[in-house]
Amino acid sequence: MQHLSDPVWLVALAAAMAFTGLVSGTLAGLLGVGGGIVIVPVLFNVLPLFGIPEAVQMKLAVGTSLATIIPTSIVSARKHQAKGAIDGALLRAIWPSMIIGVALGTVAAIWLHGAALSAVFAVIALLVALNMGFTGVDFKIRDVTPRGPGLWGIGGFIGAVSAMMGIGGGTVGVPILSMFGTPIRSAVATASVFGLIISIPATAGFIYGGWGVPDLPPFSIGYVNLIGFALIVPSSILATPWGVHLAHTIPPLMLKRAFAVFLAITAVRMIYSLVT
């Protein structure tokens, strides 16, 4: 793969990574969704254009996305902590099971073929899209958040799925906690810490699991591409205020439904590519 050392190719790849960050940041500001749920499908569509082999495309997208979540989660968690919105008791009760889930999910993601990992992302993304498209924040299964084994199961599920999808804790954690009785503001704030609990060990696992794998693009440490990390983080931070501004000019429900459609189309496209 001699083109991987071509300066023009590298500049184009860098531009694509910066574009990914701009899209991610804008949608994060618009909809309040975590960057990973945007970064992974965008990279899934971008990486094939640069000749990245199919066997490593999805794992590279997931690993790079997880790395970008680390700094953004730190910023988000500090802001929520300053407002006193994080539920410390819930966090202390759920994090051990979440760590176990992250470990299991990371091992599974590295062991699975790229196509299987794409299938996992597609199915969960489709469920998230359906949740965003057809339910509101007042949708609940129960009024009180469970404790003990019930909460441990929730934590393990959030950790495993998020690690496999390359997302922070918000995309899956917020709707689940909200459905199980956690007030939405508290769920959002507490899930900002989930991003750190998930992204740090999962990123380390993707670096280790991808170490020495052939056909990765230049400046990759395992399944984490440093070009992507270096450009997605600042460009997404730059673009987030743009999304926030747009959010005040476009009806929020319309935005939520639009993103649900985008996510559903991405999921269906992934599934279609797997069966054809």
Buried (B, 14 or more C-beta within 10 A) or exposed (E): EEEBEEEEBBEEBBEBBBBBBBBBBBBBBBBBBBBBBBBBBBBBBBBEEBEBBBBBBBBBBBBBBBBBBBBBBBEBBEEBBEEEBBBEEBBEBBBBBBBBBBBBBBBBBBEBEBBBBBBBBBBBBBBBBBBBBEEEBEEEEEEEBBEEEEBBEBBBBBBBBBBBBBBBBBBBBBBBBBBBBBBBBBBBBBBBBBBBBBBBBBBBBBBEBBEEBEBBBBBBBBBBBBBBBBBBBEBBBBBBEBBBEBBEEEEEEEBBBBBBEBBBEBBBBBBEBEEE
